Amino acid sequence: MAKQKIIVIGGMIIVIAVITALLVARLTRNGKLVSQSNGNYLPINSKTAISEISDDLVDSDKFNFVMYQDIQNVEKLFYIGWEGNNTSFILKRYDIPSKQLTSLTNSDSTMYKIAYTGGDKIYLTKLTKYSTNKLYDLYSYNLTNQQLTNITDSENYTETIIGYTNEYVLLDVADLTPNADPKHTKYSIYKTSDNTITTFLDTINTVLGMEIDGSKIVWSEEKSGNSDIFMYDITTGQTSTICDDPSNQENPDICGDYIVWCDHRNDNHNYGKSQSKKDGINSGDIYAYRISTGKTFPVENTSDSSIYPQISGSIATWHMSKKGSVNDLATIMVADLSSPEITPIPASSEISHKYPPLIDGDMVVWMDMRQYKLGKINIYGYRISSGTEIQLTNTNGRDKIEWLSFPYLVYNHNNDIKNQDGKGDLHIIKIR
């Protein structure tokens, strides 16, 4: 099973922060990459009719968060939902073939994040202490006997699940000891096979994105005035520096043999570092590193701003705009890193306000505002193998991507186009 990525939700328990633009949100990715071996893509064709998309309602309760998904292997969707006006969460399972929705737990206001690595256990964080500092511990939930088991129990550290694979659960562990530096954070790996926890990073530096794939973890960390890219190999216990260019590197992603990130070494092309810092303009380019060769190379280097790269197999995708914000007119770009000559191409036929993309297998997807004046934020996609842009939803209101695992896409629909808090009906579509 390929790497798992989970949506990051701010806030605790009843008060839940707005989930914005999928800038921090990262979702589960499964599936094999389907692409042409020569790295050449067909031109963008006319949009595929949405009648070719099957769209099923999963849950009509008005507050749903997709926290774990394992469709590809067992065709079941696991998530945490908030039932109606209740003030607590319920762990749910949706069986895709039978379209059966089952509540696995009773109402529980303490559940926060979950991860499923396979087998009969779901891992989750629960609020266990209501003192001055709210402490979350790691638990396991047995799908067979419905038993909860406490894995960690700390007076001074609170755990948050930030990623997982079929073997590991990645934890962000905040230090809440008295007089501790509020920036002090430990990053740890929980190994499901032997129930061990290993801390691989203990830092007060700012970490700008962390991802796990297989047995490797990548992140961007600010050191000596700028941020660099690092990788930790769980099997060897070794940390290596992937890129330490004097400029900033941030928001890395990893899949198999490739690591991609947003790189600012060329920020002088249009905006410059001072301008970028002053005005919040992100004028980055996309760079990549191939693990097997140890080589760093540019994927895209233009006067436009490229941010928030994602990768599946050897195919990278990213958000490109003139000023470096999702609030700016943009397109979604795609490139094959294994091609002898990397040629980024647009995945979208129209320049409009777009959210950063996700990629899995044969699909790139994004939220698109080209019909915003008509009261719509819909989901569009690009099929890599055919070079076809696909309109995946066509509803009034906001359709927010929760998760992609080709050929399945889960999204949350709310009739209010300005709604960003996850309150809506949960849907799953199959892309034929």
C-alpha positions in Angstrom: 0.0 0.0 0.0 1.3 3.4 -0.9 1.7 6.3 1.5 -1.2 7.6 3.5 -1.8 11.3 4.0 -4.4 12.9 6.3 -6.2 16.2 6.3 -4.9 18.5 9.0 -7.7 20.1 11.0 -7.0 22.9 13.4 -8.6 23.4 16.7 -9.6 20.9 19.4 -12.9 19.2 20.2 -15.9 21.5 19.8 -14.1 24.5 18.5 -12.7 23.6 15.0 -10.7 26.0 13.0 -11.5 26.7 9.4 -9.9 24.3 6.9 -8.4 26.5 4.3 -7.5 25.9 0.7 -5.8 22.6 1.3 -2.7 24.6 2.0 -1.9 22.6 5.1 -4.4 19.9 4.4 -2.8 16.8 3.1 -4.8 13.7 2.1 -4.4 10.0 1.6 -2.7 8.9 -1.5 -2.9 5.3 -2.8 -2.6 3.7 -6.2 -0.3 3.1 -9.1 0.9 5.8 -11.4 -0.4 5.6 -14.9 1.6 7.7 -17.4 3.2 7.4 -20.8 6.7 6.1 -20.6 8.2 8.7 -22.8 7.1 11.5 -20.6 5.0 13.2 -23.4 1.5 14.2 -22.8 -1.4 14.6 -25.0 -2.8 18.2 -25.4 -5.7 19.2 -23.2 -8.9 18.0 -24.8 -12.5 19.2 -24.2 -13.8 18.5 -20.7 -15.2 15.1 -20.1 -18.9 15.3 -19.3 -19.8 14.9 -15.7 -22.4 12.3 -16.7 -19.4 9.9 -16.9 -18.9 10.4 -13.1 -20.8 8.4 -10.6 -21.6 10.5 -7.5 -22.9 8.9 -4.3 -24.0 10.5 -1.1 -22.1 9.1 1.8 -23.4 11.1 4.8 -26.0 13.9 5.0 -25.0 15.0 8.5 -23.9 18.6 8.4 -20.5 18.2 9.8 -18.1 15.6 8.4 -14.3 15.3 8.3 -12.5 12.6 6.3 -9.7 11.5 8.6 -8.8 8.1 7.2 -9.5 6.3 4.0 -8.6 2.9 2.7 -10.6 2.4 -0.4 -8.2 0.8 -2.7 -7.5 -2.2 -0.6 -10.9 -3.0 1.0 -13.2 -0.4 -0.5 -14.1 1.1 2.9 -14.0 4.7 3.9 -13.3 5.5 7.5 -13.8 9.0 8.9 -14.8 11.1 11.9 -18.2 12.8 11.6 -20.1 15.3 13.7 -23.7 14.3 13.8 -26.0 17.2 13.2 -25.9 19.7 16.1 -24.2 17.3 18.5 -21.0 18.4 20.2 -19.1 15.2 19.8 -17.6 13.0 17.2 -18.4 9.5 15.9 -16.1 7.2 14.1 -17.8 5.9 11.0 -17.2 3.4 8.2 -18.7 3.5 4.7 -18.7 0.4 2.6 -18.6 1.4 -1.0 -19.9 -1.7 -2.8 -23.0 -2.0 -0.5 -23.2 1.8 0.2 -23.7 0.9 3.9 -22.8 3.5 6.5 -22.0 2.3 10.0 -21.3 4.1 13.2 -18.4 2.4 14.9 -18.4 4.3 18.2 -20.8 6.2 20.4 -20.5 9.9 20.6 -17.1 10.9 21.9 -16.0 14.5 22.3 -12.4 13.6 22.8 -11.5 12.0 19.4 -9.3 14.1 17.3 -7.2 12.4 14.6 -7.2 8.9 13.2 -5.0 6.7 11.0 -5.5 3.2 9.7 -2.5 1.1 8.7 -4.3 -2.0 7.8 -5.5 -5.0 9.8 -8.0 -4.8 12.6 -6.8 -1.5 14.3 -7.4 2.1 13.8 -5.0 4.5 15.6 -6.3 7.8 17.0 -5.6 10.6 19.4 -7.9 11.4 22.3 -8.0 14.1 24.8 -7.1 12.5 28.1 -6.4 15.4 30.4 -8.4 18.6 30.9 -5.9 20.6 32.9 -4.4 23.9 31.9 -2.9 22.2 28.9 -5.1 19.9 26.9 -3.1 16.7 26.4 -3.8 14.2 23.7 -2.5 10.6 23.8 -2.2 8.0 21.2 -4.8 5.1 21.3 -5.7 2.1 19.2 -9.2 1.1 18.3 -9.8 -2.6 17.6 -12.3 -3.0 14.8 -13.1 -6.6 15.8 -13.9 -6.2 19.5 -14.5 -2.4 19.6 -11.9 -1.9 22.4 -9.8 1.2 22.9 -6.3 0.8 24.2 -4.1 3.6 25.5 -0.6 3.6 23.8 1.0 6.7 25.3 0.3 8.5 28.6 2.4 11.6 29.1 1.9 14.4 31.6 4.0 16.8 29.5 3.6 15.9 25.8 0.6 15.9 23.5 0.5 13.9 20.3 -1.0 14.7 17.0 -1.1 12.3 14.0 0.3 14.0 10.9 0.9 11.0 8.6 1.0 7.3 8.2 1.9 4.3 6.0 1.0 0.7 6.3 3.7 0.3 8.9 4.1 3.6 10.7 2.2 6.4 12.3 3.9 9.8 12.2 3.5 11.9 15.3 3.9 15.6 16.1 4.6 15.8 19.8 4.4 19.2 21.4 6.3 19.9 24.7 3.9 21.2 27.4 6.3 21.0 30.3 6.3 24.1 32.6 8.6 26.8 31.2 9.3 24.8 28.0 10.0 26.7 24.8 6.6 26.9 23.0 8.4 26.1 19.8 9.9 22.8 21.2 8.5 19.9 19.2 9.4 16.3 18.9 8.6 14.3 15.8 8.3 10.6 16.4 7.4 7.3 14.6 5.1 4.7 16.1 5.9 1.3 14.6 2.7 -0.8 14.5 4.4 -4.2 14.3 6.2 -3.9 17.7 4.5 -0.9 19.4 7.7 1.1 19.6 8.0 4.9 19.4 11.2 6.5 18.1 11.9 10.2 18.1 13.8 11.2 15.0 13.6 15.0 15.3 13.8 17.2 18.5 13.8 20.8 17.6 12.7 24.4 18.4 13.1 25.4 14.7 10.1 26.0 12.4 9.2 22.9 10.4 7.6 23.9 7.1 5.9 20.7 5.9 6.5 17.1 6.7 5.6 14.0 4.6 6.1 10.3 4.9 6.3 7.7 2.1 7.2 4.1 2.8 10.1 4.2 5.3 11.2 7.7 4.4 10.2 11.1 5.9 11.0 14.5 4.4 10.6 17.9 5.9 11.7 21.5 5.6 13.3 23.0 8.7 14.5 26.6 9.3 18.2 26.7 10.4 20.7 29.5 10.3 18.2 32.0 8.9 16.8 29.8 6.1 14.9 26.6 5.6 16.4 23.5 4.1 15.1 20.0 3.1 16.0 16.9 5.2 15.2 13.2 5.0 15.0 10.5 7.6 15.3 6.8 6.7 13.3 4.8 9.3 15.1 1.5 8.4 18.6 2.9 8.9 17.9 5.6 11.5 19.9 8.1 9.4 19.0 11.7 8.7 20.4 13.3 5.6 20.4 16.8 4.1 18.7 16.8 0.7 19.1 20.5 -0.1 20.9 23.2 1.9 21.0 26.0 -0.7 21.3 29.5 1.1 17.8 30.4 -0.1 14.6 29.0 1.4 13.2 25.6 0.5 9.8 24.6 1.8 6.7 22.3 1.5 8.4 19.1 0.3 6.6 16.0 -0.9 8.0 12.5 -1.5 6.9 9.5 -3.5 9.2 6.5 -4.2 12.5 7.8 -5.7 11.6 11.5 -5.9 11.3 14.4 -3.6 9.9 17.8 -4.7 9.7 21.2 -3.0 9.2 24.9 -3.5 12.6 26.6 -3.9 13.4 30.3 -3.6 17.0 30.4 -5.0 15.7 32.3 -8.0 13.5 34.8 -6.2 15.3 37.6 -7.9 13.6 36.9 -11.2 10.5 39.1 -10.6 10.0 39.9 -7.0 13.2 39.5 -5.0 13.5 38.3 -1.4 12.8 41.7 0.2 9.7 42.2 -1.9 8.5 38.7 -1.3 9.0 39.1 2.5 7.4 42.5 2.6 4.3 41.7 0.5 3.9 38.0 1.3 4.6 37.1 -2.3 5.8 33.6 -2.9 7.8 33.6 -6.0 9.2 30.1 -5.8 10.2 27.5 -8.4 9.8 23.7 -8.3 12.9 21.6 -7.7 13.4 17.9 -7.3 15.8 15.4 -5.9 16.2 11.8 -7.1 17.2 9.5 -4.2 18.8 6.8 -6.3 21.2 9.2 -8.0 21.6 11.8 -5.3 20.9 14.6 -7.9 19.0 17.8 -7.5 17.5 19.4 -10.6 15.0 22.1 -11.5 11.5 21.1 -12.6 10.2 24.5 -13.4 11.9 27.9 -13.4 9.9 30.8 -14.8 9.0 34.3 -13.8 5.7 33.0 -12.5 5.3 31.7 -8.9 5.1 27.9 -8.4 4.0 26.7 -5.0 2.7 23.6 -3.1 4.1 20.7 -5.2 2.7 17.2 -5.0 4.0 14.0 -6.5 2.8 10.5 -7.3 5.2 8.1 -8.9 7.3 10.3 -11.2 4.6 12.8 -12.0 4.7 16.2 -10.1 1.9 18.8 -10.0 1.8 22.3 -8.6 0.0 25.6 -8.4 1.4 28.4 -10.7 0.3 32.0 -10.5 1.7 35.5 -11.2 2.0 36.5 -7.6 2.3 33.3 -5.6 -1.1 33.0 -3.8 -4.2 30.9 -4.2 -6.1 34.2 -4.4 -4.3 35.0 -7.7 -5.3 33.8 -11.1 -3.5 30.5 -11.7 -3.2 27.3 -13.5 -2.3 23.8 -12.4 0.9 22.4 -13.9 2.0 18.8 -14.5 5.4 17.3 -15.3 7.1 13.9 -15.6 10.3 13.9 -13.7 11.5 10.7 -15.4 11.5 12.3 -18.8 14.9 13.1 -20.4 13.6 16.6 -20.9 11.2 17.8 -18.3 8.4 19.8 -20.0 5.8 21.2 -17.6 2.4 21.5 -19.2 -0.9 23.1 -18.0 -3.5 20.7 -16.7 -6.2 23.3 -16.8 -7.7 24.9 -19.9 -8.7 28.1 -18.1 -6.7 30.5 -15.9 -8.8 31.2 -12.8 -8.6 31.2 -9.0 -7.6 27.7 -8.0 -6.7 25.8 -4.9 -3.4 23.7 -4.8 -3.8 20.3 -6.5 -3.7 16.8 -5.3 -2.4 13.8 -7.4 -2.9 10.1 -7.3 -2.4 7.6 -10.0 -3.9 8.8 -13.3 -5.5 11.9 -11.8 -4.7 15.4 -10.7 -7.6 17.3 -9.0 -8.2 20.8 -7.7 -10.9 23.1 -6.5 -11.7 25.7 -9.2 -13.4 29.1 -8.9 -13.9 29.8 -12.6 -17.7 29.8 -12.0 -17.6 31.7 -8.7 -19.9 34.4 -10.0 -22.5 31.8 -10.6 -22.2 30.7 -6.9 -20.0 27.6 -7.6 -16.6 26.3 -6.4 -16.4 23.0 -8.3 -13.8 20.3 -8.5 -11.9 19.8 -11.7 -9.4 17.1 -12.7 -6.8 16.2 -15.3 -6.4 12.7 -16.5 -2.7 12.1 -17.2 -2.9 9.2 -19.6 -5.3 11.0 -22.0 -4.4 14.6 -21.4 -8.1 15.3 -20.7 -9.5 17.9 -18.4 -12.5 16.7 -16.4 -15.2 18.6 -14.6 -15.8 16.3 -11.7 -18.6 18.3 -9.9 -21.1 20.9 -11.1 -23.1 22.0 -8.1 -24.1 25.3 -6.6 -22.1 26.2 -3.5 -18.7 24.9 -2.4 -17.3 21.5 -3.2 -14.2 20.9 -1.0 -11.9 18.0 -1.7 -11.4 15.7 1.2 -9.4 12.9 -0.3 -8.2 11.4 -3.6 -7.4 7.7 -4.3 -7.9 7.1 -8.0 -10.5 6.2 -9.2 -12.3 7.5 -6.1 -12.6 11.1 -4.9 -14.3 12.2 -1.6 -15.6 15.7 -1.3 -17.7 17.8 1.0 -20.6 19.8 -0.5 -22.1 22.9 1.2 -24.7 25.1 -0.4 -22.9 28.2 0.9 -20.1 29.1 -1.4 -18.3 31.0 1.4 -18.4 28.1 3.8 -15.0 26.6 4.7 -15.6 24.8 8.0 -16.4 21.4 6.7 -20.2 21.6 7.4 -21.8 19.8 4.5 -22.8 16.6 2.9 -20.1 14.0 2.3 -20.0 12.5 -1.2 -17.8 9.9 -3.0 -17.4 9.8 -6.8 -15.9 7.2 -9.0 -14.1 8.4 -12.1 -14.7 6.0 -15.0 
